[in-house]
Amino acid sequence: MVGICDSGRLIMNTILRYYFFISLVIGSVIYIAQKQNIVLPYIINNYVNDFLIVPICLTLSLIVLRYTKNNKHYYLKIYHAIYLALIYAVLFEIILPRIYERYTADIIDATLYLFSAIIFYTLQEKKVTILNSPQ
C-alpha cells in the first residue's frame, strides 16, 4: 500500500513492485519452458503471459516516465492503461493473426490484456493524503 512517512515523502507502492517482479519471473519461466519444448498446461501455455505482459509494459513505462519527467509521484491514468491494452489486442489478436500462422485471434487474450491493465491501474502508486485526526 501507499503511505506517507514522517518526513512527508511518498513511500513506493511495494505491492506493484512485487507484482512486477513476480510477473517478470513467471513470464520468463513460461517463455523459457516454451522455447525448451516443455509441455505446459493449456491455460499456462496459452493465457498466463497474455495476462502478465500489459502490467509489465505499463510498469516499465511508469518507471521511464517518472525518470524522464523527474517526478516520482507521476502515475499513469486509466486511459493510458486501456490504450496499451487495446494496442496489444489489435496487434496480437487482429493484425498478426492475418499475417502469421503462429498467431491466433482469441477474444480471451484481448480480455486478459484489458483486465490486467485495470489491475495495474489499481496497484500503481498514487498520492495519498493522510489527515490528522483529533485525539
N, C-alpha and C positions, 0 to 999 in steps of 0.2 A: 504494500500500500504506500501511498504518498503521504508524507507528513513534513512538518517544518521543525527543525531542531531549534535549540535555544537561541542560536545566533541568527535565526531567521532565514537560513539557506534552505533551499528545497532539497529534499533527500531523494535520490534516484529511486524510481519505481523498481524494486527488486523483483517483483512478480514478472514484469515484462522482460527484464534481463534474463531470468531463469527460463522463461518461456522461449525466448530467442535461442539461447544456447542449447536447451534440450531439443528444440525443433531442429536446429542445425545438426546436432549429433544424430538424432533419429533419421532425418532425411539423408544424411551422408551414409549411414549404415545401410539403409534400404537401397540407395543408389549403388553402393559398392557390391552389395549382395546380388543385385540385378546384373551388374557387369560380370560377376563371377558365375552367373547362371545358377544361382541358388534359388530353389523353388520356395517362394513365399506364399502365405495365404492370400487368396484372391483380393480381399479388401486391402491388405497391407500393400500388395504389389501394385494395385491399380488406383488407390484413392488417398492413402496417407500423405504422400508427398504433394499431391494437389492441395490438400488441406494445409500443409506446412509452408508452402512456398510464398504465399502472399504476405503473411506476417514477417517472414524472414526478410523479404524485399522492403517492406514498409519500415521495419526496424532499422535496416541499413540506411534507408533514405532519411529517416529521422535523425540518425547519428550524423550523417553528412550535412543535413540542413542545419542542425544545431551548431555544428562546427563552422560552416561557411557563413552563417548569419551571426555567429558569435553570441548565441542566445541559448543557454542551456534550459530555458523554460519554454522554448518553442515546441509546439506539438502539431501534429497533422490533424486536419479537420476530417470529418466523416466523408466528405465528398472526395478528398484525396484517396482515402482507403477504397471507396467504392469505385472510383475511376481506375485504380490499378487492377482491382478485381475484374472489372469489365474488359480492360485491355487483355488480361490473361484469358478471359473467356472467349473473346473474339479471336485472338490469335491462335490459341490452342484447341478451341472447340469448333471454330468455323473456318478460318483461313488454312491452317496447316493440314487438317484432315483432307482438304480438297487437293493439296499438293503432294503430300507424302502419305504412303500407306501406313507408316509407323504410328501415325496419329489417328485417333478415332474421336468423333464428335460424341460427347456424353454430357447430358444435362446435369448429371450428378456432380461432375467435375466443376462445372460452372457454378453450381450451388455451393460447393465447398469453397471455391475462391471467395465468393461473396460472404459466406458465413465466417470464414477465417479473417476477412478484412474487418468485419464488425467486432470480432473478438479482439483483434489488435487495437482497434479504436478504443475499446473499453479498458484495455490494460495499460495503454500508454500513460506516461506521466502528465498530469495536469496540475496546475497550481491549486492549492487547497488553502482556504482561508480558515484559520483557527481563531475563533472568538473567545476572548477571556470571559469565563462565566463568573458571576458573583459568588463569593464563597460564604 
